[in-house]
Amino acid sequence: MDPVVARIQANPKYHELRRKRSGFGWLLTALMMIVYYGYIALIAFNKPFLATPLGQGVTTLGIPLGMGVIVFTIIITGIYVRRANSEFDALTAEILKDAAK
């Protein structure tokens, strides 16, 4: 094994990074699954609710809820990128700095 890789894997900050990144990824995955499959469950089991018209037009409640799923996806992606660019990248830089010594 490469000695640099061994130093990285032995670094407690590396284990902290893996734990934080993995936990945050699973949290966002669970949230996305709840939102997405919740919407799909509404389509499957409560079509009359989604077919409720909004106002006098032809737009139903399903349209803004579907757009909400898309917007939610964009928002949580932004949240992950922001945290990755700040906290995760800073930890990675520290780990590489320590490994280069």
Stockholm file with secondary structure:
# STOCKHOLM 1.0

chainA/1-101         MDPVVARIQANPKYHELRRKRSGFGWLLTALMMIVYYGYIALIAFNKPFLATPLGQGVTTLGIPLGMGVIVFTIIITGIYVRRANSEFDALTAEILKDAAK
#=GR chainA/1-101 SS CCHHHHHHHHCHHHHHHHHHHHHHHHHHHHHHHHHHHHHHHHHHHCHHHHTCBCTTSSCBTHHHHHHHHHHHHHHHHHHHHHHIIIIIHHHHHHHHHHHHC
#=GC SS_cons         CCHHHHHHHHCHHHHHHHHHHHHHHHHHHHHHHHHHHHHHHHHHHCHHHHTCBCTTSSCBTHHHHHHHHHHHHHHHHHHHHHHIIIIIHHHHHHHHHHHHC
//
